[in-house]
Amino acid sequence: MEDARPQPTDPRTWDRWIEAIGPASMLVVIGERMSVELRAQMAPEDIWQEALLRAWRIRHRLEWRGMKSFRRWLLEIAEGCIWDAGDRARARKRGGSARTVALEAGSAGDRSRGPVDDVALLRSTTPSRIAAHREGSEIMGAALASLPDDVRDVVRLRLFEDLTCEQVAQRLSLGVSAVKHRFRKGGALYRERLAHVLSQRSQRSRPPRE
């Protein structure tokens, strides 16, 4: 059982928590939840940055129950950002405006402290970090997409959505034993595919021999 922690009022603590929940894997989940139409107009990292901004500004509402609970809380906020972006995209489509979907900087009720209060986001949303997280999510996403159909959803729900075997079984209308079997098989295969994708990327990034 994870220890209770105080609310993340310290920007450095917040930054460590964000890194601990795996931003690259969060981008994979966000990308999976976005519609094809929305993905054509904006990237998962745009949703992620908006979710981080909203989360930081409503952090006082967080009841600490461990890192897994914190990750689920962030995913719920990201889900809200996806819905809001989708609504704006549909409204713009009806009005015939530009393709780009601009994200809001949180609701008026969440913006009581101003830009100085957003200092915690400076580390977690720097271009270099976003680029690294994007690359990591692309690698994870490629490994996940390469899995056979019968295990892909189980691996995604267990590793990326952090659902229990019982929750996965209910979501996919499978028996718990079937979920556990597919996760053992799919998890091992995912690690192999992940190593393969990493190896390919590493080879492509090496300078040519003279």
C-alpha positions in Angstrom: 0.0 0.0 0.0 1.4 3.4 -1.0 2.1 6.0 1.6 -0.1 9.1 1.9 1.4 12.3 0.6 0.6 15.9 1.0 -1.0 17.9 -1.8 1.5 18.8 -4.5 1.9 22.5 -3.8 5.7 22.4 -4.5 6.3 22.7 -8.3 9.4 20.4 -8.0 7.3 17.7 -6.3 4.6 18.1 -9.0 7.2 17.7 -11.7 8.5 14.5 -10.2 5.0 13.1 -9.9 4.4 13.9 -13.6 7.5 12.1 -14.7 6.8 9.1 -12.4 3.4 8.4 -14.1 5.1 8.0 -17.5 4.1 10.9 -19.8 5.0 8.9 -22.9 2.5 6.1 -22.0 -0.1 8.8 -21.2 0.3 10.1 -24.7 -0.4 6.6 -26.0 -3.6 6.4 -24.1 -4.7 9.9 -25.1 -4.0 9.1 -28.7 -6.1 6.0 -28.5 -9.0 8.0 -27.0 -8.9 10.7 -29.6 -11.1 10.4 -32.7 -9.6 10.1 -36.1 -11.0 13.5 -37.0 -9.5 15.1 -33.9 -6.1 13.4 -34.5 -6.1 15.0 -38.0 -6.4 18.5 -36.4 -4.2 18.2 -33.3 -1.6 16.0 -31.6 -2.0 14.0 -28.3 0.7 16.2 -26.8 -1.5 19.2 -27.3 -4.2 17.5 -25.2 -1.6 16.5 -22.6 -0.3 20.0 -22.1 -3.8 21.3 -21.7 -4.5 18.5 -19.2 -1.4 19.3 -17.2 -2.4 23.0 -17.1 -5.9 22.1 -15.8 -4.6 19.6 -13.3 -2.1 22.0 -11.8 -4.8 24.7 -11.4 -7.2 22.3 -9.7 -4.6 20.4 -7.7 -6.2 21.4 -4.4 -9.1 19.1 -5.3 -6.8 16.1 -5.5 -7.1 13.5 -2.7 -3.9 11.6 -2.7 -4.4 7.8 -2.9 -1.2 6.7 -4.5 0.5 7.2 -7.8 -1.9 4.9 -9.7 -4.9 7.0 -8.5 -3.0 10.2 -9.5 -2.5 8.8 -13.0 -6.1 7.9 -13.3 -7.0 11.4 -12.1 -4.9 12.9 -14.9 -6.4 10.6 -17.5 -9.9 11.8 -16.4 -8.8 15.4 -16.9 -7.3 14.5 -20.3 -10.5 12.9 -21.2 -12.3 16.1 -20.5 -9.8 18.0 -22.6 -10.5 15.6 -25.5 -14.3 16.1 -25.2 -13.9 19.9 -25.1 -11.5 19.9 -28.1 -14.0 17.6 -30.0 -16.9 20.0 -29.2 -14.9 23.0 -30.4 -13.9 21.1 -33.6 -17.5 20.2 -34.3 -18.6 23.8 -33.6 -15.9 25.2 -35.9 -16.9 22.7 -38.6 -20.5 23.8 -38.5 -19.3 27.4 -38.7 -16.9 26.6 -41.5 -13.8 28.0 -39.8 -10.2 26.8 -39.8 -9.1 23.3 -39.2 -6.9 24.1 -36.2 -8.5 23.4 -32.9 -7.3 25.9 -30.2 -7.3 24.6 -26.7 -8.6 26.7 -23.8 -6.3 27.5 -20.9 -8.7 26.1 -18.4 -12.0 27.4 -17.2 -12.4 30.8 -15.6 -12.9 29.2 -12.2 -9.5 27.4 -12.5 -7.5 30.6 -13.3 -7.6 32.4 -10.1 -3.9 32.7 -9.5 -2.5 33.8 -12.9 0.6 32.8 -14.8 3.0 32.9 -11.9 1.1 29.9 -10.4 1.8 27.9 -13.6 5.6 27.7 -12.9 5.3 23.9 -12.2 4.4 23.5 -15.9 7.7 25.0 -17.1 9.6 21.8 -16.6 7.0 19.3 -17.7 6.1 21.2 -20.9 9.4 22.3 -22.2 9.9 21.6 -26.0 12.7 19.1 -25.2 10.6 17.1 -22.8 7.6 17.1 -25.0 9.7 15.9 -27.9 11.2 13.1 -25.8 7.7 12.1 -24.6 6.4 12.1 -28.1 9.3 9.9 -29.3 8.7 7.5 -26.4 4.9 7.3 -27.1 5.6 6.6 -30.8 7.9 3.7 -29.9 5.4 2.3 -27.4 2.5 2.8 -29.8 4.4 1.0 -32.6 5.1 -1.9 -30.4 1.5 -2.1 -29.2 0.1 -1.8 -32.7 2.3 -4.7 -33.8 0.6 -7.1 -31.4 -1.9 -9.7 -32.5 -5.5 -8.7 -32.2 -6.3 -11.2 -29.5 -3.9 -9.8 -27.0 -3.5 -6.1 -28.1 -6.5 -4.8 -26.2 -5.7 -6.7 -23.1 -2.1 -5.3 -23.0 -3.3 -1.8 -23.7 -5.9 -1.9 -20.9 -3.6 -3.5 -18.4 -0.4 -1.6 -19.1 -1.6 1.7 -20.4 -5.1 2.1 -18.9 -3.9 0.5 -15.6 -7.1 -1.6 -15.3 -7.3 -4.7 -13.1 -7.8 -8.1 -14.7 -11.4 -8.1 -13.5 -12.0 -4.7 -15.1 -10.5 -5.8 -18.4 -12.6 -9.0 -18.3 -15.7 -6.9 -17.9 -14.7 -4.4 -20.6 -13.9 -7.1 -23.2 -16.5 -9.6 -22.1 -13.9 -12.2 -21.3 -13.3 -14.5 -18.4 -10.7 -13.4 -15.9 -8.5 -16.5 -16.6 -8.6 -15.7 -20.3 -7.5 -12.1 -19.5 -4.6 -13.3 -17.4 -3.5 -15.8 -20.0 -3.6 -13.2 -22.8 -1.8 -10.7 -20.7 1.0 -13.1 -19.9 1.3 -13.9 -23.6 0.8 -10.4 -24.8 3.0 -8.7 -22.1 6.0 -10.9 -23.1 5.4 -10.2 -26.7 5.0 -6.5 -26.1 8.4 -6.4 -24.4 10.0 -8.2 -27.3 8.4 -5.9 -29.9 9.3 -2.8 -27.8 13.0 -3.9 -27.8 12.8 -4.5 -31.5 11.4 -1.1 -32.2 14.0 0.5 -30.0 16.8 -1.4 -31.8 15.5 -0.2 -35.2 15.4 3.4 -34.1 18.8 3.1 -32.6 20.2 1.8 -35.8 18.6 4.5 -37.9 20.0 7.2 -35.6 23.6 6.0 -35.9 25.9 8.0 -38.1 26.9 6.2 -41.3 30.3 4.5 -41.3 33.0 6.1 -43.4 
